[in-house]
Amino acid sequence: MTSKYVPPAINLVSFNCPHSTCGALAKQFWFSAHADWMEKGRDAQGNDTGTGGDSVAR
């Protein structure tokens, strides 16, 4: 007995592998991401990394 094919979609929690010979059912997880601008020469905590972020090569 074959199961119903479930195509990948962002509103579902699982889908079938799109390869016709596989057919495996896979779970998918969706996350939102957030990014902030980082100044050159600073690490993620805002500390000076000593890489010369304040100087500009001319």
C-alpha atoms as one frame of an Amber mdcrd trajectory, in Angstrom:
protein
   0.000   0.000   0.000   1.470   3.353  -1.015   1.026   6.526   1.004  -0.145
   9.840  -0.402   2.719  11.965  -1.780   3.240  15.166   0.261   5.157  17.866
  -1.678   7.458  20.305   0.192   5.575  23.396   1.425   6.295  26.073   4.027
   2.986  25.525   5.811   3.592  21.798   6.477   5.713  20.006   9.075   6.803
  17.152   6.799   7.131  16.258   3.117   8.146  13.371   0.884  11.569  13.304
  -0.730  11.207  14.723  -4.271  13.353  11.924  -5.768  10.982   9.406  -7.313
  12.958   6.372  -6.150  13.271   7.484  -2.523   9.859   8.582  -1.253  11.084
   9.014   2.339   8.989  11.233   4.606  11.119  14.007   6.129  10.335  16.445
   8.933  11.097  20.107   8.399  11.566  22.884  10.916  11.174  26.595  10.197
  12.961  29.333  12.111  13.126  33.075  11.780  16.515  34.755  11.810  17.632
  38.222  12.858  20.849  40.000  11.925  22.463  43.170  13.244  25.144  45.271
  11.567  28.602  44.769  13.118  31.312  47.389  12.904  34.606  46.296  11.346
  37.150  45.532  14.070  34.515  44.584  16.676  33.380  41.153  17.859  29.766
  40.106  18.519  29.876  41.662  22.009  31.170  45.002  20.675  34.746  44.543
  21.915  37.696  45.864  19.897  39.362  42.910  18.162  42.562  44.798  17.420
  42.236  44.247  13.689  42.496  47.939  12.906  38.848  48.640  12.260  39.349
  52.384  12.795  42.052  52.745  10.151  41.229  52.787   6.461  43.788  51.777
   3.821  44.188  54.525   1.233
